[in-house]
Amino acid sequence: MKDQVATVVSTHFIAKETAEMELELAEGIDPLPGQFAHIAVRGAFLRRPISIAGYDTEGRRLRLIVQRVGRGTQTLTEMQPGETIQILAPLGNPFPLEMPDEALSEGSAWLVGGGIGVAPLLYLAELLAKRRERSRGLASFVGFRDESLAFGVNELERYGAIELTIGGFVTDPLLKALERDRPSVIYACGPTALLRRLQEICRERGLRAFASLEEHMGCGIGACLVCSCKLRTQSDYEYKRVCYDGPVFDLSEVLFE
């Protein structure tokens, strides 16, 4: 990871309260889907963790999708081209793209996302489409509270089949799809309610899933313990730090409160 200066190339809204930012980094990085950037926001004490939604190696261009939920994220969405910010990236453990099990490596992958949780799945879909030439296919199941909040739908359509849910449960079309087919692995990101229900579905059907957890973070490097979560162990449970040990975990091991 590198703490460095980034220059804003562009900022524009792609949905209600949701903006896409493109930053040019002073030095190149090598981010993977599921990792995040920790951004120092003018006037804010704590940095803001933002999922990485894409990266152009040649231009050192980092793509972020920011949901405006408070003063800090509002400041980010209002930044103009040419302004600079301090950014620490990439942080966290990514979605596993290469898995030792041949069936997982060569089989189909389904992406499940809700709300702003769709953001890291855009980068994941892009890299999976490039790396999984022998894959049987990529499918996405994404949902938003209402149509004005939706983003990334056309982008995901370029990589495979997609089911869009507005104002309902994204797991409903997922369950229908599971009546016809079965993915080798599921990657997910979204609110806790979605991940909890997805965990139940995967447990009932013996499906492998990895999820990026959404938690409030303080330091972003595992020192403050603000973003602790519970993971199942063989005998009981243990606490892990979402920013440092995650944010991506094997969904079967997560214990939701």
C-alpha positions in Angstrom: 0.0 0.0 0.0 1.1 3.6 -0.6 0.0 6.9 0.9 0.3 9.4 -1.8 -1.2 12.4 -3.5 -4.0 11.9 -6.1 -5.3 14.4 -8.5 -9.0 14.6 -9.3 -9.5 13.9 -13.1 -13.3 14.0 -13.0 -16.3 13.7 -10.7 -19.9 13.2 -11.8 -23.1 11.8 -10.5 -24.2 8.4 -11.9 -27.2 8.0 -9.7 -29.0 9.8 -6.9 -26.5 10.6 -4.2 -23.9 8.5 -5.9 -20.9 9.9 -7.8 -18.1 8.4 -9.8 -14.6 9.8 -9.2 -11.5 9.3 -11.4 -8.2 10.0 -9.7 -4.7 10.1 -11.2 -2.2 8.7 -8.8 1.3 10.1 -8.4 2.7 6.5 -8.2 1.2 3.3 -9.6 -0.4 0.7 -7.5 -1.7 -2.9 -8.0 -5.2 -3.1 -6.6 -7.5 -6.1 -6.7 -11.3 -6.2 -6.5 -12.5 -6.1 -2.9 -9.7 -3.8 -1.8 -10.4 -0.2 -0.8 -8.8 3.3 -0.7 -8.6 5.3 2.5 -9.0 9.0 1.7 -8.1 12.0 3.7 -11.0 14.4 3.4 -10.6 18.1 3.8 -12.1 19.2 7.2 -12.6 15.7 8.5 -10.7 14.0 11.3 -11.0 10.5 10.0 -10.3 9.2 6.5 -13.1 7.7 4.4 -12.9 4.1 3.1 -14.1 3.8 -0.5 -14.2 0.6 -2.4 -12.1 0.4 -5.6 -14.3 0.2 -8.6 -11.6 0.1 -11.3 -8.0 0.8 -12.1 -6.2 1.7 -15.3 -2.5 0.6 -14.9 -1.2 2.6 -17.8 -2.7 5.9 -16.8 -2.5 5.3 -13.0 -6.2 6.1 -12.9 -8.2 4.9 -9.9 -12.0 4.7 -10.2 -14.1 5.2 -7.0 -17.8 5.3 -6.6 -18.9 7.4 -3.6 -22.3 7.5 -2.0 -23.0 10.8 -0.4 -24.1 10.0 3.2 -22.5 12.7 5.3 -20.2 15.7 5.3 -17.1 13.8 4.4 -18.5 12.0 1.4 -20.3 15.2 0.3 -17.0 16.9 0.2 -15.6 14.2 -2.0 -18.4 14.3 -4.5 -18.0 18.1 -4.8 -14.3 18.0 -5.7 -13.3 19.5 -9.0 -10.8 18.4 -11.6 -7.3 19.5 -10.7 -7.8 19.4 -6.9 -5.6 17.0 -4.9 -6.3 14.6 -2.0 -4.2 12.3 0.1 -5.0 8.6 -0.5 -3.8 5.4 1.0 -4.4 2.4 -1.3 -4.8 -0.5 -1.8 -5.9 -1.7 1.6 -7.6 -4.9 2.7 -7.8 -8.4 1.4 -9.5 -8.9 -2.0 -11.9 -11.4 -3.5 -10.0 -14.6 -4.3 -9.7 -14.7 -8.1 -7.5 -17.8 -8.3 -8.6 -20.8 -6.3 -6.8 -24.1 -6.1 -10.0 -26.2 -6.7 -10.1 -26.8 -10.4 -13.9 -26.8 -10.4 -14.0 -23.4 -8.8 -11.3 -22.0 -11.0 -13.0 -23.1 -14.2 -16.7 -22.9 -13.3 -19.2 -20.1 -13.4 -19.2 -17.2 -11.0 -22.3 -15.3 -9.8 -22.1 -11.8 -8.4 -24.6 -10.6 -5.8 -24.8 -7.0 -4.8 -27.1 -4.4 -3.1 -26.9 -0.6 -3.2 -23.4 0.8 -3.0 -22.2 -2.8 -2.5 -22.4 -3.0 -6.3 -19.4 -0.8 -6.7 -16.6 -3.3 -6.0 -18.4 -5.9 -8.1 -17.9 -3.7 -11.2 -14.1 -4.1 -10.9 -14.5 -7.8 -10.0 -16.6 -8.5 -13.1 -14.1 -6.8 -15.3 -11.2 -8.8 -14.1 -13.2 -12.1 -14.0 -14.2 -11.6 -17.6 -10.5 -11.2 -18.5 -9.1 -14.0 -16.4 -11.7 -16.7 -16.6 -11.5 -17.5 -20.3 -12.6 -21.1 -19.6 -15.5 -20.0 -17.4 -19.0 -21.2 -18.2 -20.2 -17.7 -17.6 -20.6 -14.8 -15.4 -24.0 -13.7 -14.0 -24.9 -10.7 -11.8 -27.8 -10.2 -9.4 -28.1 -6.6 -8.1 -30.7 -4.6 -6.3 -31.5 -1.1 -5.3 -34.2 0.5 -3.1 -35.5 2.5 -6.1 -34.6 3.2 -9.7 -33.0 6.5 -9.0 -30.3 4.8 -7.0 -29.3 2.2 -9.6 -25.9 2.3 -11.3 -23.5 -0.1 -13.0 -26.3 -2.1 -14.6 -25.2 -1.5 -18.3 -21.6 -2.2 -17.3 -22.4 -5.6 -15.7 -24.5 -6.5 -18.8 -21.4 -6.3 -20.9 -19.8 -9.2 -18.9 -22.8 -11.5 -18.7 -26.4 -12.1 -17.7 -27.9 -9.8 -15.2 -31.0 -9.7 -13.0 -31.9 -6.2 -11.7 -34.2 -5.9 -8.7 -35.8 -2.5 -7.8 -37.4 -2.2 -4.4 -37.5 -5.9 -3.6 -35.2 -8.7 -2.5 -32.3 -9.5 -4.8 -32.3 -13.0 -3.4 -35.6 -13.8 -5.1 -34.3 -13.9 -8.7 -31.2 -15.6 -7.3 -33.4 -18.4 -5.9 -35.2 -18.8 -9.2 -31.9 -19.0 -11.0 -30.7 -21.7 -8.6 -33.6 -23.9 -9.7 -32.1 -24.0 -13.1 -28.3 -23.8 -12.5 -25.6 -23.8 -9.9 -22.6 -21.6 -9.8 -19.2 -22.7 -8.7 -18.7 -19.7 -6.5 -20.6 -16.6 -5.4 -19.1 -13.2 -4.7 -21.2 -10.7 -2.8 -21.2 -7.2 -1.3 -24.1 -5.3 0.2 -26.1 -4.6 3.4 -26.0 -7.1 6.3 -29.6 -8.2 5.7 -28.7 -9.3 2.2 -25.5 -11.1 3.2 -27.3 -12.9 6.1 -30.0 -14.2 3.7 -27.4 -15.2 1.1 -25.5 -17.1 3.8 -28.6 -19.1 4.6 -29.2 -19.9 0.9 -25.6 -21.0 0.4 -25.6 -23.1 3.5 -28.8 -24.9 2.5 -27.4 -25.7 -1.0 -23.7 -26.2 -0.2 -22.5 -23.2 -2.2 -19.2 -21.5 -1.8 -19.4 -17.8 -1.3 -17.1 -14.8 -0.5 -18.5 -11.5 0.8 -17.1 -8.1 1.3 -18.5 -6.7 4.6 -19.7 -3.1 5.0 -18.5 -1.7 8.3 -17.6 1.7 9.8 -13.9 2.1 9.9 -11.6 4.3 11.9 -7.9 3.9 11.0 -8.3 1.5 8.1 -5.1 -0.4 9.0 -6.3 -2.6 11.8 -5.1 -0.6 14.8 -8.3 0.9 16.3 -10.5 -2.2 16.3 -13.6 -0.1 15.4 -14.6 -2.5 12.5 -14.3 -5.8 14.3 -16.6 -8.7 13.2 -17.1 -12.2 14.5 -16.0 -15.3 12.5 -16.7 -18.9 13.3 -13.9 -21.2 14.4 -13.8 -24.9 14.9 -14.6 -24.6 18.6 -16.3 -21.2 19.0 -15.6 -17.8 17.4 -13.0 -15.1 17.1 -13.0 -11.4 16.3 -11.4 -10.2 13.1 -10.8 -6.7 11.7 -12.8 -5.9 8.6 -10.2 -3.3 7.3 -7.2 -5.5 7.9 -8.3 -9.2 7.9 -11.1 -8.4 5.4 -13.1 -6.8 4.1 -13.6 -10.0 2.1 -14.3 -13.2 4.1 -15.6 -16.7 3.4 -19.3 -16.1 3.9 -19.8 -19.4 5.7 -17.5 -18.2 8.5 -19.2 -14.9 9.3 -21.3 -14.7 12.4 -23.9 -12.0 12.0 -25.3 -10.4 15.2 
